[in-house]
Amino acid sequence: MNTRFTIKYTNWDDSSHGQHNIEIKDGGESLFKGDAIGGKGRTVTYQVPALPAGVYKFLCTRHTFMDGDFVVG
């Protein structure tokens, strides 16, 4: 079953390169890419389209070393 969901993201980076976002990928294919936000304490809520259950990769497209696994149930 495909499930739509939201991601509430708060940027706590107070450095000069503090703009971040979230992109969800399946292999090399981008499934969702949120706008970058800057400013310590700024919050955004991303509306993610329906995805099948599974494990996906996520990353900050501005700082690709910021990554991990995202589980959709």
C-alpha positions in Angstrom: 0.0 0.0 0.0 1.3 3.5 -0.8 1.2 6.0 2.0 1.4 9.8 1.9 3.1 11.5 4.8 4.6 14.7 6.1 8.0 15.4 7.4 8.4 18.2 9.9 12.0 19.4 9.7 13.6 22.0 11.9 17.0 23.5 10.9 19.2 23.8 14.0 22.4 24.7 12.1 23.6 28.2 13.1 26.7 28.1 10.9 27.3 30.2 7.8 26.4 27.2 5.5 23.2 26.5 7.4 20.8 25.9 4.5 19.5 22.3 4.4 16.8 20.2 2.8 15.6 16.7 2.5 15.6 14.6 -0.7 14.3 11.0 -0.7 15.8 8.6 -3.3 15.3 5.1 -4.5 18.6 4.1 -6.1 19.5 7.0 -8.3 15.9 8.2 -8.7 14.7 11.2 -6.8 11.2 10.5 -5.3 10.9 13.8 -3.3 13.0 16.9 -2.9 12.0 19.6 -0.4 13.1 23.3 -0.6 16.2 24.3 1.3 15.6 26.3 4.5 18.1 28.4 6.4 18.1 30.1 9.7 18.5 28.4 13.1 15.2 27.2 14.5 13.3 27.6 11.2 10.8 24.8 10.6 9.2 23.5 7.4 6.6 20.8 6.9 7.2 18.8 3.7 4.2 17.1 2.1 5.6 13.9 0.6 3.6 12.0 -2.1 2.5 8.4 -1.6 5.4 5.9 -1.5 5.3 2.1 -1.2 6.5 0.7 2.1 10.2 0.2 2.1 13.6 1.6 3.0 14.8 4.7 1.1 17.9 6.8 1.2 17.6 10.5 2.3 20.2 13.3 2.1 20.6 17.0 2.2 21.3 18.0 -1.4 23.5 20.9 -0.2 25.7 18.7 2.0 25.6 15.1 0.6 27.5 13.7 3.5 24.3 14.3 5.6 22.4 11.2 4.7 20.7 8.1 6.1 17.9 5.6 5.7 14.2 6.6 5.7 11.6 3.9 6.5 8.1 4.1 5.1 5.7 1.7 6.8 
